[in-house]
Amino acid sequence: MDTHTKAKLLQINQVFYDNFSESFSATRHQVQPGVGRISQMIPKDASVLDVGCGNGTLARRLAAQGFSGTYLGVDLSEGLLADARRSIATPPAGTYAFLGVDLADPNWPASLRHQPFEWLVAFAVLHHLPGEDLRQQTALAFRELISPEGLAVVSVWQWHNSPKLRQRVLSWSTVGLDPNELDVGDVLLDWRAGQAPGLRYVHTFSEASLTALAEQAGFYVRDSFYSDGKSGNLALYQVWGVEQALKKPAG
């Protein structure tokens, strides 16, 4: 994928979250089953990096579970970050912070405090990153940000499992792009929530391609499962462990 196309796709998603953060946030207060399952796995005293934290859904769930560790949520949308900060302004325990971060900036990891993290989660994030090189760059950053015994948990949409979302696929001519300039599996989806339609770029992952991304970054797939949506398969979740930890000798 060339630089122009990648920039265009990043701009599409930036415009969406700039213009639709309020209506988008209103649809993101319910904890998805897959996120709930992962939240139960996170120790109460862990250090957690939530990449693409949105309006703080996971942070609120952790707080409700008695989390007493260190949580840092990062996101591109200042509107969603403002909602997150308001929603957990006075947590009962633990330390919570939120920071604006652009994953397209290769230097974003350097801006984070409390490194390394014991847990890194990135729910519904990787599929919004255009180009194989940017996705690989991001997975490598995840690897650098977690401790040797840490875990990274990612989820990606399986939008094609939803009849409603399949009806919302738009032609790339809508935004003046040639399909030949895009990666296989790239789609343009519209968004409707009481406003004029918005546009979002999404890359479609298979279980094999998500596993390959993990392995290229030095992870191994510890667990993989489908969850969310009416049919329970709207998202693919994977838990990634560090390859070194797998190979570490016993004793």
Backbone bond lengths (Angstrom), bond angles and torsions (degrees), N, CA, C in turn:
res aa  C-N    CA-C-N  psi(-1)  N-CA   C-N-CA  omega(-1)  CA-C   N-CA-C  phi
1 M - - - 1.471 - - 1.526 109.34 -
2 D 1.338 116.76 130.33 1.460 118.91 -177.50 1.530 111.48 -80.15
3 T 1.318 115.14 167.48 1.466 121.71 -174.85 1.517 112.31 -61.18
4 H 1.333 117.06 -40.06 1.463 120.78 -178.70 1.525 111.31 -62.59
5 T 1.321 116.42 -46.32 1.462 120.43 -178.96 1.520 110.76 -64.05
6 K 1.321 115.97 -44.09 1.466 119.86 179.24 1.534 110.63 -60.26
7 A 1.329 116.73 -44.49 1.466 120.34 179.64 1.520 111.05 -62.48
8 K 1.335 117.17 -39.01 1.457 121.56 179.09 1.534 110.88 -62.91
9 L 1.316 116.98 -43.12 1.462 121.04 -179.41 1.528 111.37 -68.24
10 L 1.318 116.66 -40.46 1.461 119.88 176.20 1.527 110.82 -62.46
11 Q 1.333 116.01 -39.03 1.462 120.60 179.23 1.528 111.11 -65.04
12 I 1.333 117.12 -39.21 1.468 120.52 178.73 1.522 110.53 -57.34
13 N 1.318 116.64 -46.68 1.463 119.25 -179.01 1.521 112.20 -72.68
14 Q 1.340 117.52 -34.26 1.463 120.12 176.98 1.529 110.33 -62.88
15 V 1.327 116.76 -45.56 1.471 121.14 179.16 1.523 110.21 -61.99
16 F 1.344 116.32 -40.57 1.465 118.76 179.56 1.526 110.92 -58.82
17 Y 1.323 117.13 -51.39 1.458 119.35 -175.80 1.529 112.55 -72.78
18 D 1.328 117.54 -24.81 1.461 120.05 173.54 1.529 110.92 -69.09
19 N 1.339 116.30 -39.78 1.464 120.45 -172.30 1.519 114.68 -94.29
20 F 1.328 116.77 -22.31 1.460 119.31 -172.19 1.526 113.04 -122.87
21 S 1.324 117.68 17.47 1.466 118.88 -176.32 1.531 111.70 -60.52
22 E 1.338 117.43 -35.46 1.470 120.18 -177.37 1.528 111.20 -66.82
23 S 1.335 117.06 -50.84 1.462 119.21 -179.09 1.520 111.06 -70.66
24 F 1.326 117.40 -34.14 1.458 120.60 177.67 1.520 110.18 -65.01
25 S 1.328 116.82 -44.28 1.452 120.91 -179.88 1.526 111.58 -60.87
26 A 1.325 115.86 -35.46 1.468 119.98 -178.87 1.524 112.05 -64.26
27 T 1.329 117.12 -22.68 1.471 120.93 179.68 1.524 112.04 -95.00
28 R 1.326 118.43 2.53 1.461 121.13 -172.13 1.533 112.72 -122.76
29 H 1.322 117.40 40.14 1.461 120.13 176.35 1.526 111.69 -101.12
30 Q 1.318 116.78 -22.25 1.453 120.28 178.05 1.534 110.13 -82.29
31 V 1.312 116.31 132.56 1.462 120.90 179.82 1.528 108.88 -78.20
32 Q 1.321 116.17 123.95 1.456 120.51 177.86 1.535 109.71 -67.39
33 P 1.339 117.24 149.12 1.465 119.82 -178.60 1.531 113.47 -54.46
34 G 1.335 117.01 -40.27 1.460 119.35 179.97 1.515 112.31 -64.85
35 V 1.334 116.68 -39.97 1.460 121.00 177.74 1.528 109.93 -65.91
36 G 1.334 115.91 -41.21 1.457 119.45 177.15 1.516 112.16 -61.02
37 R 1.313 116.81 -40.29 1.469 121.49 178.68 1.520 110.50 -62.08
38 I 1.334 117.05 -44.07 1.461 120.68 179.96 1.523 111.04 -67.99
39 S 1.327 116.95 -39.28 1.473 120.11 -178.14 1.526 111.45 -59.09
40 Q 1.339 116.26 -32.05 1.466 119.96 179.51 1.522 111.91 -71.29
41 M 1.323 117.09 -19.38 1.464 121.52 -179.31 1.522 112.50 -84.80
42 I 1.329 117.97 -19.35 1.465 122.02 -173.88 1.532 109.72 -81.00
43 P 1.325 118.09 120.50 1.472 120.27 178.58 1.526 111.40 -59.10
44 K 1.318 116.53 148.81 1.463 120.84 -175.51 1.515 113.20 -65.83
45 D 1.332 117.96 -22.89 1.460 120.35 -177.19 1.524 112.41 -107.34
46 A 1.325 118.17 17.97 1.465 121.94 -175.49 1.526 112.16 -76.36
47 S 1.332 115.37 164.56 1.466 121.66 167.96 1.532 106.54 -100.70
48 V 1.336 116.17 126.05 1.464 122.18 -170.43 1.521 110.18 -125.95
49 L 1.327 115.97 131.63 1.461 122.26 170.06 1.514 107.80 -111.28
50 D 1.326 116.19 120.44 1.469 123.18 -178.47 1.529 107.57 -106.84
51 V 1.344 116.27 99.80 1.462 121.58 -177.36 1.530 109.01 -87.05
52 G 1.334 116.25 123.96 1.456 119.96 -173.27 1.516 110.22 75.54
53 C 1.330 115.90 46.38 1.471 121.90 -172.91 1.515 113.49 -68.44
54 G 1.343 117.87 -17.25 1.459 120.11 179.70 1.509 112.02 59.90
55 N 1.334 116.92 -133.52 1.465 121.13 -176.78 1.523 112.89 -89.51
56 G 1.337 117.36 15.61 1.458 120.47 172.51 1.518 115.33 89.43
57 T 1.335 117.42 25.80 1.463 120.27 -178.06 1.527 111.99 -57.69
58 L 1.329 117.09 -48.11 1.457 119.66 -179.82 1.523 110.93 -66.36
59 A 1.328 117.34 -40.54 1.469 120.41 179.66 1.520 110.78 -57.63
60 R 1.321 116.79 -43.98 1.469 119.72 179.52 1.525 111.48 -65.25
61 R 1.327 116.97 -39.14 1.459 119.80 178.19 1.525 110.76 -63.90
62 L 1.341 116.38 -44.41 1.456 119.44 179.08 1.531 110.96 -61.87
63 A 1.318 116.41 -42.93 1.470 120.08 179.06 1.524 110.93 -60.23
64 A 1.322 116.68 -40.86 1.465 121.21 179.66 1.524 111.43 -66.64
65 Q 1.335 117.09 -25.55 1.461 122.13 179.73 1.530 112.84 -87.39
66 G 1.345 116.54 1.30 1.459 119.81 178.97 1.510 114.17 85.82
67 F 1.330 117.28 24.37 1.466 121.59 179.27 1.525 110.18 -58.35
68 S 1.342 116.23 133.02 1.463 120.78 -178.26 1.527 112.33 -126.31
69 G 1.323 116.89 12.47 1.449 121.00 -178.62 1.513 113.38 -91.77
70 T 1.335 115.29 -150.19 1.462 122.05 -179.20 1.514 109.32 -113.42
71 Y 1.318 116.12 124.52 1.466 122.60 -178.69 1.517 109.14 -121.25
72 L 1.335 116.44 132.49 1.468 121.83 172.58 1.523 107.93 -128.52
73 G 1.326 116.62 121.36 1.453 121.92 176.22 1.514 110.16 -106.18
74 V 1.338 117.03 133.25 1.463 121.07 178.72 1.521 109.12 -125.99
75 D 1.331 115.74 145.48 1.453 120.38 -178.91 1.519 109.14 -159.65
76 L 1.335 115.08 159.54 1.461 121.21 178.19 1.519 112.09 -80.15
77 S 1.341 116.99 -30.04 1.465 121.77 -172.27 1.522 111.78 -88.20
78 E 1.315 116.43 115.97 1.462 120.36 177.18 1.525 111.11 -68.06
79 G 1.333 117.30 -30.53 1.459 120.18 177.29 1.520 111.81 -64.21
80 L 1.321 116.99 -44.91 1.454 120.75 178.62 1.529 111.12 -68.64
81 L 1.322 117.29 -37.80 1.459 120.35 177.65 1.530 111.39 -63.67
82 A 1.329 117.13 -36.98 1.464 120.09 177.44 1.525 110.41 -63.21
83 D 1.331 117.19 -41.25 1.463 120.66 176.68 1.522 110.66 -62.76
84 A 1.339 116.63 -41.77 1.464 120.79 -179.70 1.523 111.07 -61.66
85 R 1.320 116.23 -45.31 1.471 119.78 -179.08 1.526 110.99 -63.25
86 R 1.327 117.45 -40.25 1.468 120.63 179.23 1.524 111.09 -66.16
87 S 1.323 116.03 -37.62 1.458 119.46 -172.51 1.520 113.47 -74.28
88 I 1.322 117.07 -18.62 1.463 119.88 -178.77 1.525 109.78 -136.74
89 A 1.320 115.05 45.99 1.467 121.23 -177.16 1.520 111.68 -68.93
90 T 1.326 118.12 -32.31 1.465 121.84 -178.99 1.529 109.76 -129.29
91 P 1.336 117.46 75.10 1.471 120.08 -179.48 1.522 111.18 -66.03
92 P 1.341 117.81 147.64 1.469 120.74 179.98 1.518 113.22 -67.51
93 A 1.326 117.19 -25.30 1.473 121.19 179.65 1.517 107.95 -160.13
94 G 1.318 116.52 171.33 1.459 120.43 177.15 1.514 113.09 77.81
95 T 1.337 114.82 176.91 1.459 122.77 178.77 1.519 108.65 -120.28
96 Y 1.327 116.47 124.90 1.461 121.76 -178.28 1.519 109.04 -123.40
97 A 1.333 116.12 135.00 1.463 121.67 176.69 1.516 108.77 -144.03
98 F 1.329 115.88 154.14 1.465 121.88 -179.43 1.517 108.66 -133.74
99 L 1.350 115.60 142.11 1.458 120.64 -173.26 1.524 110.30 -143.44
100 G 1.331 116.85 139.34 1.454 121.69 175.36 1.519 110.53 -77.21
101 V 1.339 116.25 127.72 1.466 121.57 -176.82 1.523 109.07 -143.01
102 D 1.322 116.69 139.61 1.463 123.00 175.76 1.525 108.13 -110.59
103 L 1.329 116.98 111.52 1.459 120.23 -177.20 1.524 113.02 -66.89
104 A 1.329 117.43 -15.89 1.464 120.30 176.88 1.522 111.71 -75.66
105 D 1.330 117.60 -13.78 1.460 122.90 175.93 1.522 108.00 -86.11
106 P 1.325 119.13 114.71 1.467 120.29 -176.26 1.519 114.09 -62.62
107 N 1.328 117.49 -15.51 1.462 120.92 -178.23 1.523 113.66 -94.78
108 W 1.344 117.38 7.49 1.464 118.33 -175.40 1.527 114.05 -59.18
109 P 1.335 120.93 -35.28 1.473 117.99 -178.82 1.530 113.82 -60.51
110 A 1.337 116.94 -29.44 1.464 120.48 -176.72 1.520 112.77 -66.24
111 S 1.341 116.89 -19.27 1.461 120.29 -177.74 1.524 113.28 -84.91
112 L 1.323 117.54 -2.83 1.465 120.78 -173.65 1.519 111.81 -93.48
113 R 1.320 114.75 141.43 1.466 121.27 175.18 1.532 109.49 -93.84
114 H 1.309 115.80 171.80 1.473 123.43 173.30 1.525 112.68 64.64
115 Q 1.317 118.18 26.99 1.463 119.72 176.41 1.529 109.75 -77.59
116 P 1.335 119.85 150.70 1.463 125.21 -10.11 1.531 111.09 -80.48
117 F 1.334 115.79 168.90 1.461 121.79 -178.79 1.526 109.82 -105.57
118 E 1.307 115.34 147.76 1.465 119.71 177.75 1.532 111.50 -80.58
119 W 1.315 115.30 -29.30 1.466 121.11 177.63 1.525 109.20 -133.10
120 L 1.316 116.29 135.41 1.461 122.45 171.87 1.521 107.10 -127.09
121 V 1.322 116.60 127.38 1.460 120.24 177.26 1.519 108.46 -121.36
122 A 1.317 115.62 143.63 1.470 121.47 178.40 1.526 106.78 -142.71
123 F 1.331 115.15 85.89 1.454 120.58 -178.25 1.523 109.96 -87.34
124 A 1.339 116.55 125.44 1.467 122.47 176.05 1.529 111.72 55.46
125 V 1.329 116.56 47.36 1.462 122.04 -177.16 1.530 111.57 -117.94
126 L 1.322 117.36 -53.80 1.457 121.15 -171.60 1.519 113.14 -58.66
127 H 1.331 117.51 -30.95 1.470 119.32 -177.60 1.528 112.79 -74.14
128 H 1.325 117.23 -7.52 1.471 120.12 176.41 1.532 111.98 -96.39
129 L 1.330 117.76 3.64 1.461 121.22 -178.11 1.521 109.71 -100.25
130 P 1.324 117.93 117.44 1.472 120.44 -177.24 1.519 113.07 -82.15
131 G 1.302 115.54 138.80 1.462 120.73 174.84 1.516 112.57 91.11
132 E 1.313 115.56 133.91 1.465 120.69 -179.05 1.515 111.55 -60.59
133 D 1.333 117.52 -35.95 1.462 119.61 -177.60 1.523 111.78 -66.61
134 L 1.340 118.40 -38.60 1.465 120.81 178.99 1.529 110.51 -69.42
135 R 1.323 116.73 -38.25 1.467 119.19 177.89 1.530 110.69 -65.37
136 Q 1.333 116.71 -39.78 1.466 120.25 177.55 1.532 111.12 -66.89
137 Q 1.328 115.63 -41.81 1.465 120.22 177.95 1.523 110.76 -58.42
138 T 1.332 116.12 -40.70 1.456 120.71 -178.53 1.523 111.43 -70.24
139 A 1.317 117.47 -42.22 1.463 120.37 178.33 1.526 110.70 -63.67
140 L 1.326 117.68 -37.99 1.465 121.29 176.85 1.528 110.78 -65.03
141 A 1.334 116.57 -37.58 1.467 120.26 176.44 1.526 110.33 -63.58
142 F 1.330 116.57 -39.62 1.467 119.99 176.68 1.532 109.95 -58.18
143 R 1.317 114.76 -43.87 1.464 119.37 -178.43 1.527 111.09 -61.85
144 E 1.321 116.79 -38.00 1.460 120.81 -178.73 1.523 112.52 -72.94
145 L 1.330 116.34 -24.21 1.465 120.75 -172.72 1.523 114.08 -90.10
146 I 1.334 117.82 -11.09 1.455 118.37 -179.32 1.520 110.69 -106.68
147 S 1.319 115.19 154.91 1.452 121.68 -179.96 1.526 110.07 -70.17
148 P 1.337 118.19 162.91 1.467 120.51 -177.51 1.522 114.10 -55.62
149 E 1.334 116.69 -31.43 1.466 120.16 178.91 1.520 111.52 -100.34
150 G 1.328 117.23 10.30 1.457 121.03 -175.84 1.519 113.47 -77.95
151 L 1.320 115.07 171.11 1.463 122.14 179.05 1.524 110.03 -128.82
152 A 1.317 115.26 143.40 1.465 122.09 172.26 1.524 107.60 -114.53
153 V 1.328 116.17 135.75 1.462 121.21 179.30 1.524 108.00 -123.00
154 V 1.315 116.37 125.03 1.462 120.76 -179.31 1.529 109.29 -124.47
155 S 1.326 115.15 152.44 1.464 119.63 170.29 1.517 108.33 -134.92
156 V 1.327 115.76 147.12 1.471 121.75 177.95 1.524 108.11 -135.14
157 W 1.325 115.48 145.79 1.465 120.41 -179.64 1.519 111.44 -65.28
158 Q 1.308 113.25 144.80 1.452 121.97 167.22 1.534 105.76 -116.10
159 W 1.329 114.80 62.78 1.465 122.30 -170.82 1.530 111.62 -57.39
160 H 1.327 116.76 -29.96 1.453 121.25 -177.37 1.532 112.05 -67.08
161 N 1.347 117.56 -13.43 1.464 120.87 176.10 1.516 112.61 -83.41
162 S 1.329 117.56 -1.72 1.467 122.43 179.47 1.520 110.39 -110.31
163 P 1.328 118.63 115.89 1.472 120.44 177.16 1.526 111.96 -56.11
164 K 1.335 117.30 -37.81 1.463 121.19 -179.19 1.527 111.10 -64.06
165 L 1.333 116.90 -44.70 1.458 119.75 -179.38 1.527 111.95 -70.94
166 R 1.305 117.09 -32.57 1.473 119.26 177.13 1.522 111.12 -61.30
167 Q 1.324 117.34 -29.48 1.461 121.33 178.48 1.526 112.40 -77.87
168 R 1.325 117.15 -9.80 1.466 121.14 -176.20 1.526 113.32 -103.68
169 V 1.313 116.71 11.07 1.464 120.27 176.42 1.528 109.03 -76.57
170 L 1.318 116.33 128.50 1.463 122.43 -178.33 1.522 110.84 -108.23
171 S 1.307 115.24 157.91 1.465 120.99 175.02 1.524 109.62 -70.01
172 W 1.343 116.10 143.85 1.457 119.64 177.20 1.524 112.08 -65.82
173 S 1.331 117.13 -17.86 1.468 119.97 176.01 1.528 110.98 -63.94
174 T 1.334 117.35 -20.75 1.470 122.09 177.55 1.523 111.08 -56.39
175 V 1.321 116.31 -33.59 1.467 120.60 -178.41 1.529 111.18 -116.52
176 G 1.334 116.65 16.00 1.456 120.77 174.89 1.507 115.70 72.09
177 L 1.349 116.91 29.72 1.460 119.81 179.13 1.528 110.63 -112.93
178 D 1.306 114.69 146.10 1.451 122.34 176.98 1.531 108.35 -88.75
179 P 1.341 119.60 126.52 1.477 121.25 179.75 1.530 113.03 -54.11
180 N 1.335 116.96 -28.04 1.462 120.00 179.83 1.529 113.05 -68.40
181 E 1.341 116.24 -15.75 1.456 120.72 179.43 1.535 112.04 -87.29
182 L 1.344 116.79 -3.84 1.450 121.81 -173.29 1.520 111.58 -107.06
183 D 1.338 115.48 165.61 1.454 120.42 176.56 1.525 109.97 -80.72
184 V 1.303 115.95 152.92 1.463 120.44 173.93 1.528 108.30 -59.78
185 G 1.331 115.89 130.37 1.461 120.34 -179.16 1.512 114.22 96.53
186 D 1.335 119.01 -4.78 1.458 121.61 177.06 1.527 109.84 -77.93
187 V 1.341 116.30 133.32 1.461 120.87 178.48 1.526 109.91 -136.71
188 L 1.329 114.54 158.78 1.459 122.79 175.61 1.523 107.22 -114.53
189 L 1.335 116.81 119.94 1.463 121.81 -178.31 1.517 109.98 -113.75
190 D 1.325 116.26 145.15 1.461 118.73 174.05 1.530 109.50 -93.07
191 W 1.329 114.85 160.98 1.463 123.02 -177.96 1.518 107.80 -126.22
192 R 1.329 116.04 131.77 1.468 120.28 179.54 1.510 108.56 -135.04
193 A 1.327 116.16 119.85 1.466 121.10 177.06 1.523 109.28 -152.21
194 G 1.327 115.53 56.41 1.459 120.45 177.26 1.508 114.51 82.73
195 Q 1.330 117.93 5.14 1.457 122.35 177.93 1.527 108.37 -125.46
196 A 1.323 115.95 177.62 1.459 119.36 171.76 1.525 108.02 -59.23
197 P 1.330 118.52 145.87 1.463 120.42 -176.74 1.531 112.32 -57.41
198 G 1.324 114.83 139.77 1.449 121.49 172.81 1.519 109.35 -106.30
199 L 1.311 116.91 171.90 1.462 122.06 -178.00 1.523 109.76 -124.02
200 R 1.343 114.93 141.85 1.460 119.71 175.96 1.524 110.25 -137.34
201 Y 1.320 115.10 138.34 1.465 121.73 173.65 1.523 108.96 -89.26
202 V 1.342 116.04 136.14 1.470 121.61 178.99 1.526 109.04 -139.15
203 H 1.329 115.91 134.79 1.459 121.30 171.16 1.518 108.22 -100.93
204 T 1.326 116.60 133.89 1.458 122.01 -176.92 1.524 110.47 -91.40
205 F 1.319 116.20 117.61 1.458 122.21 176.31 1.524 110.47 -96.87
206 S 1.315 115.68 142.22 1.459 121.46 164.32 1.520 107.13 -96.94
207 E 1.322 116.88 169.47 1.458 119.38 176.91 1.529 109.78 -62.32
208 A 1.329 116.90 -37.34 1.465 120.77 -179.79 1.525 111.77 -67.02
209 S 1.332 117.84 -41.78 1.466 119.52 -177.47 1.530 111.22 -72.57
210 L 1.334 117.60 -32.54 1.466 119.66 176.74 1.528 109.96 -70.57
211 T 1.315 117.04 -38.87 1.461 121.03 175.91 1.520 110.81 -62.53
212 A 1.334 117.08 -41.99 1.464 120.93 178.88 1.526 111.01 -61.85
213 L 1.338 117.32 -40.08 1.463 120.88 178.17 1.523 110.14 -61.90
214 A 1.325 116.61 -43.14 1.460 120.82 178.83 1.524 110.81 -60.13
215 E 1.313 116.56 -48.14 1.466 120.80 -175.44 1.519 111.87 -67.66
216 Q 1.320 117.63 -34.65 1.465 121.01 177.45 1.524 111.60 -63.85
217 A 1.344 116.20 -27.35 1.463 120.43 -178.48 1.525 112.62 -93.79
218 G 1.324 117.78 4.14 1.455 120.29 178.06 1.513 114.86 90.96
219 F 1.328 116.68 19.71 1.459 121.46 175.49 1.526 110.21 -104.29
220 Y 1.321 115.88 164.85 1.457 121.49 163.55 1.526 107.66 -122.86
221 V 1.310 117.36 152.88 1.463 121.31 -177.64 1.521 109.03 -86.87
222 R 1.290 114.94 111.48 1.468 122.09 -177.84 1.528 111.41 -83.46
223 D 1.321 116.80 -32.89 1.463 121.03 179.05 1.523 108.27 -155.99
224 S 1.322 116.20 150.08 1.463 122.01 179.48 1.519 107.86 -146.46
225 F 1.334 116.78 130.78 1.460 119.62 -179.58 1.530 110.38 -155.71
226 Y 1.334 115.17 160.33 1.460 122.30 177.28 1.528 108.83 -105.93
227 S 1.331 115.49 147.11 1.456 120.15 -179.36 1.531 109.18 -160.55
228 D 1.331 115.24 177.31 1.467 124.79 171.37 1.534 112.92 78.12
229 G 1.328 114.24 160.40 1.457 120.89 179.56 1.519 111.62 75.71
230 K 1.328 114.94 170.92 1.463 120.68 -177.35 1.520 112.59 -61.71
231 S 1.332 116.46 -33.06 1.461 120.14 -177.38 1.525 113.06 -96.89
232 G 1.339 116.96 0.14 1.458 120.75 177.64 1.507 115.28 74.01
233 N 1.329 117.78 16.65 1.474 120.07 -179.01 1.529 111.97 -139.59
234 L 1.329 116.47 30.87 1.462 120.09 -179.32 1.525 112.06 -80.12
235 A 1.338 117.26 -15.15 1.461 120.65 179.53 1.519 109.68 -140.66
236 L 1.325 114.73 146.53 1.452 123.16 173.33 1.520 107.72 -104.67
237 Y 1.327 116.91 125.50 1.458 123.03 178.37 1.521 109.03 -110.22
238 Q 1.336 115.40 141.42 1.454 120.50 171.19 1.526 109.89 -135.44
239 V 1.324 115.35 141.63 1.463 122.43 173.29 1.522 106.73 -105.50
240 W 1.333 115.78 120.83 1.460 121.65 -176.82 1.525 110.38 -106.30
241 G 1.320 115.49 131.81 1.458 121.21 171.94 1.515 110.00 -107.91
242 V 1.315 115.85 162.32 1.455 120.53 -179.24 1.523 109.21 -80.24
243 E 1.323 115.84 131.89 1.459 121.04 -175.78 1.525 111.92 -58.54
244 Q 1.335 117.68 -37.44 1.457 121.52 179.55 1.528 110.97 -59.55
245 A 1.348 114.94 -40.86 1.461 119.18 -178.18 1.523 110.22 -64.57
246 L 1.321 116.48 -36.05 1.463 121.18 178.59 1.521 110.90 -63.63
247 K 1.335 115.83 -37.78 1.462 120.84 -174.71 1.524 113.34 -90.16
248 K 1.328 117.19 -5.37 1.454 121.52 -176.43 1.526 109.90 -63.12
249 P 1.341 118.64 129.99 1.469 119.98 -178.77 1.522 112.55 -66.62
250 A 1.311 116.10 148.21 1.467 120.90 -179.66 1.522 110.02 -68.06
251 G 1.339 113.91 154.58 1.461 119.01 176.89 1.494 112.90 93.38
